[in-house]
Amino acid sequence: MLAVLLATCAAARGATAVEFKSMAIVVGSSPGGGYDAYARMLARHLGHHLPGQPNVIVQNMPGASGLKAVQYLDANAPRDGSMMAAFNPGLITESLLKADKVRFKFSDVAFIGSITRDLRACYAWAATGIRTWDDLKRSKQFNMGAPAPGSSSFINAAVLKNLFGVAVHQVTGYPGSAELRLAIERGELDGDCGAWSSIPPEWTASRKINPLVNFAPMPIPGLPAGVPFVGDLADSRAAKDVLDVLIAPDALGRPYVASKQVPADRLAAMRAAFDHTMKDPQFLAEAEKLDLPVIGPMTGRSSFSASARNCGSFIVSSKAARIAARRSAGACFDAT
C-alpha cells in the first residue's frame, strides 16, 4: 500500500511539475534598436518568474521585418517552450494585405504577450530644414529607410506618400533601427517613423530632429505639443478607414510569440511568467530608468485578441478601403 501511495505521489509530481532549464528570446531585428532594447530588458527579469528560474538570453535574427525569427520557431527551434520571438507587428497587416507574398498566418503562433503599445511619430533630421508637416508636404524628395516592406516604419512612410502625396523615396535593406539612425546621421536619409520612446534621448534633447506627424490616437509622452495626428489630417471618411486598418497593429506594439507546438502546460507557464513580469516592481523601475514606456501591456489572450481585431477590421472594411489600404501600405510603392 505504501509503495502504491509513493508511486502515485511521484506520478502526480511528474504530471504537474514544469521547469525551464533555459530560455531564449529571438529578436527579429539587429542589436541596438527598440525591439532589441525591450527584449533585453524583459530577459533580465522574465527568468525570475519562470519555474526553475532559468537564465534568459537574447539572440538577434534580423530578416524580413522579423518574419524570419517567427518562422524559426517552427522550422528549427526546439518546441519545448525554451524559445520565443519578438517581431514587428506591422507584419500582421502585411500578411493580410499581401497574403500571396507573405504566406504566413499569425493565427498559427501562440501569443505570449506584449510589453507596450507603439506610440509612433515621423520626424525629419533638423539639418534638412524641414520643421513642420507643411514643410514635409512641400519637400521635393524625402528619403526614408526600412528593414523591408511590412515593417511599421515602411507602412508609415507609404501612408505619407500614397495617402498624403509626400514625395517619399524609400530605401529598404537596413537590418534594424540602429543602422537607420546611423544613415540619418550620415545624411543618407532625411528622417524616419518609429516609436517615440525609441528615439535617442540626445537627439531630442539637442533638437537634432523635428517631429512632423504622429500615428497615435492618444497623447505620446515626451512628444512636443502641436504635432498633428495623422488621422486628423485625413480629408475623407475613406482615408480614415484606410488609416484604421493600417495603424491597428500599433496596439500590439512589442509582441512576443511562441510555437503552437509548445505543450499546453509549458505555454501556460510562459504566459503567466510574462504577466507577472509586467507587474514586477523591479522590471517597471528599470523600464522607467531606461525611458522605455510600458503602456498597456497585454496578456497572451489580449495580444491574440488584438491580432484578431486587426484581421477583423481588414475583413469588415469595404472592398474599396481594402484596395486603398494595399496601395497605401506599399503594394504600389517603389522600394529600392
Summary of the structure (lengths in Angstrom):
residues: 336
radius of gyration: 21.2
end to end distance: 75.0
largest distance: 86.9
contacts: 1138
relative contact order: 0.18
helix: 50%
strand: 17%
